[in-house]
Amino acid sequence: MDETAVLFENVDLSLGRGAARIHILKQISLQIARGETVALLGPSGSGKSTLLMAMAGLERPDSGSIKIESVALESLNEDRLARFRGQRIGIVFQSFHLIPTMTALENVAVPLELSGIADAFDRAAAELAAVGLKERLKHYPAELSGGEQQRVALARALAPHPSLLIADEPTGNLDAETGRSVVDLMFALRRERNMTLVLVTHDIALAEKCDRTIRLRSGRIEGSLLPRAEHQ
């Protein structure tokens, strides 16, 4: 069995059209092992979030190959890619992206229902309980704190039982204490389910919780560090 979770080979990616088109990722090659936790660091505009979106199949590269667990994303049409992403990749955004007219339970269950999962509401309730929101199932996003909303978003990402979890600045909209509790929960659930975790962050303390840190600058990988080894 291939133990590689993520493989980028010479990936170039540009965004925008015509004169406004910008070359974001430049000859990106990287390999992430199954079960590894990786932080992407770098200044604003370095390409961190774009790399994460390419990893999720939300942005298509101009050239090169992206494989998630040996599946080449460029070989999938939009329908198959959406289905693959829904089954195998969980995504947590900085801004939560909850639907305000849906309860916490509905925010987690409806995407499962749309994927054809029969016990969508039972599974959603179990995932919300796992993130400490068993008593908040019927609350709407506006009735939840920022930390609770991010826990709903985490439950939604985990509900399809993905093998890869990606998070874009998961603590960016939270105060320090709330952010720490969300991160601790995310890492505990990742460990419990043996998922691969890749996250974008500006928080060095959060990056140091990961097995490895990859630094980007101007769309290129500048270096790869093993933070834990440095502190042993």
C-alpha positions in Angstrom: 0.0 0.0 0.0 1.3 3.5 -0.9 2.1 5.4 2.2 2.0 8.8 0.4 -1.0 10.9 1.2 -0.2 13.9 -0.9 2.2 14.3 -3.8 2.8 17.5 -5.8 5.1 17.1 -8.8 6.3 20.3 -10.5 3.0 22.2 -10.0 2.5 25.6 -11.5 -0.7 27.5 -10.9 -1.9 31.0 -12.0 -5.0 32.9 -11.0 -6.9 35.6 -12.8 -7.4 36.4 -16.5 -5.5 38.3 -19.2 -3.2 41.1 -17.9 -4.4 40.4 -14.4 -3.3 36.8 -14.4 -0.8 36.1 -11.6 1.6 33.2 -11.4 1.0 32.0 -7.8 2.6 28.5 -7.4 6.0 27.9 -9.1 7.4 24.4 -9.6 6.0 23.1 -6.3 7.1 19.5 -5.5 6.3 18.0 -2.1 5.4 14.7 -0.6 3.4 14.2 2.6 3.1 10.8 4.3 -0.1 9.2 5.5 -0.8 10.3 9.0 1.7 13.2 9.0 0.9 16.6 10.3 2.3 19.5 8.2 2.1 23.3 8.7 2.5 25.7 5.8 4.2 28.9 6.8 5.1 32.0 4.9 4.4 35.7 4.4 1.1 36.9 3.0 1.0 36.4 -0.7 3.5 33.5 -0.6 0.9 31.0 -2.0 0.1 29.0 1.2 -3.7 29.1 0.8 -3.5 28.6 -3.0 -1.4 25.5 -2.4 -4.0 24.2 0.1 -6.9 24.9 -2.3 -5.0 23.0 -5.1 -4.5 20.1 -2.6 -8.3 20.1 -2.2 -8.9 20.2 -5.9 -10.6 23.6 -5.6 -8.0 25.2 -7.9 -6.7 23.5 -11.0 -2.9 23.8 -11.8 -1.7 25.0 -15.1 0.9 22.2 -15.2 2.3 19.4 -13.1 0.5 16.7 -11.1 -1.3 16.5 -7.8 -2.0 13.1 -6.3 -4.1 12.5 -3.2 -3.5 8.9 -2.1 -2.4 7.9 -5.6 -5.4 9.5 -7.3 -4.3 12.1 -9.8 -6.7 15.1 -9.4 -6.1 16.3 -12.9 -7.5 13.0 -14.2 -10.9 13.6 -12.6 -13.7 15.7 -14.2 -15.5 18.2 -12.1 -18.2 15.8 -10.9 -15.8 13.0 -10.0 -13.5 15.5 -8.3 -16.3 16.9 -6.2 -17.3 13.4 -5.2 -13.7 12.4 -4.4 -13.3 15.6 -2.3 -16.6 15.0 -0.5 -15.5 11.5 0.5 -11.8 11.8 1.2 -10.9 15.5 2.0 -12.2 17.5 5.0 -11.8 21.3 4.8 -11.8 23.8 7.7 -11.8 27.5 6.7 -10.9 30.5 8.7 -14.3 32.1 8.2 -16.4 29.0 9.2 -18.6 29.1 6.1 -21.7 28.0 7.9 -25.1 28.5 6.4 -26.9 31.0 8.7 -30.4 29.7 8.1 -29.5 26.2 9.1 -29.0 24.8 12.6 -25.6 23.3 13.7 -27.1 19.9 13.1 -28.3 20.8 9.6 -25.0 22.4 8.7 -23.3 19.1 9.3 -26.0 16.8 8.1 -27.1 18.4 4.8 -23.7 17.9 3.0 -23.8 14.3 4.0 -27.4 13.9 2.7 -26.4 15.5 -0.6 -23.6 12.8 -0.8 -26.2 10.1 -0.4 -25.4 9.1 3.1 -28.5 7.5 4.6 -27.9 8.1 8.3 -26.7 11.7 7.7 -28.5 13.3 10.8 -27.4 10.5 13.2 -23.8 10.8 12.0 -24.0 14.6 12.2 -25.2 14.4 15.8 -22.4 12.1 16.7 -19.8 14.4 15.1 -21.2 17.4 17.0 -21.0 15.4 20.2 -17.4 14.6 19.4 -16.5 18.3 19.3 -18.4 19.1 22.5 -21.6 20.5 21.0 -24.1 17.8 22.0 -26.3 20.4 23.6 -26.1 22.9 20.8 -27.6 20.9 17.9 -30.6 23.1 17.3 -28.8 26.4 17.6 -28.2 28.6 14.6 -24.7 30.1 13.8 -25.7 33.5 15.1 -26.5 31.9 18.5 -23.1 30.3 18.7 -19.7 31.8 19.8 -16.9 32.0 17.3 -15.2 28.9 18.9 -18.5 27.0 18.7 -19.0 27.9 15.1 -15.5 26.6 14.3 -16.3 23.4 16.1 -19.4 23.0 13.9 -17.1 23.6 10.9 -14.7 21.0 12.2 -17.6 18.5 12.7 -18.8 19.1 9.2 -15.2 18.5 7.8 -14.9 15.2 9.8 -18.4 13.8 9.2 -17.6 12.1 5.9 -14.7 10.3 7.6 -12.0 11.8 5.4 -8.4 10.5 5.3 -7.0 14.1 4.7 -8.0 17.1 6.8 -6.8 20.5 5.6 -7.3 23.7 7.5 -6.7 27.3 6.3 -5.9 29.6 9.3 -8.3 27.6 11.6 -7.7 30.0 14.5 -7.5 33.2 12.5 -10.9 34.5 13.7 -10.6 33.3 17.3 -9.1 34.7 20.4 -5.9 33.0 21.7 -7.6 30.8 24.4 -10.5 29.7 22.1 -8.0 29.1 19.3 -5.9 26.8 21.5 -8.9 24.7 22.6 -10.1 24.3 18.9 -6.5 23.3 17.9 -6.2 20.8 20.7 -9.5 19.2 19.7 -8.5 19.1 16.0 -5.2 17.4 16.8 -6.8 14.9 19.2 -9.4 13.9 16.7 -6.8 13.7 13.9 -4.7 11.3 16.1 -7.8 9.3 17.1 -8.8 8.8 13.4 -5.2 8.6 12.0 -5.8 11.3 9.4 -3.2 13.3 7.5 -3.4 17.0 8.5 -2.1 19.9 6.5 -2.8 23.4 7.8 -1.9 27.0 6.9 -1.0 29.2 9.8 0.9 32.3 10.9 1.1 30.9 14.5 4.5 29.5 15.2 3.3 27.7 18.3 0.6 25.9 16.2 3.2 25.1 13.5 5.4 23.5 16.2 2.7 21.1 17.1 3.1 19.6 13.6 5.5 16.9 12.6 6.9 19.2 9.9 6.9 22.8 8.7 7.1 23.8 5.1 8.0 27.4 4.4 6.8 29.2 1.2 8.0 32.5 -0.3 6.9 34.0 -3.6 5.2 30.8 -4.6 8.1 28.5 -4.0 9.0 26.1 -1.3 11.8 27.8 0.7 12.5 25.0 3.2 11.1 22.1 5.2 11.8 21.8 8.9 11.1 19.2 11.5 10.1 21.3 14.5 9.8 18.5 17.0 13.4 17.3 16.3 14.7 20.7 17.1 13.2 20.7 20.6 14.3 17.2 21.6 
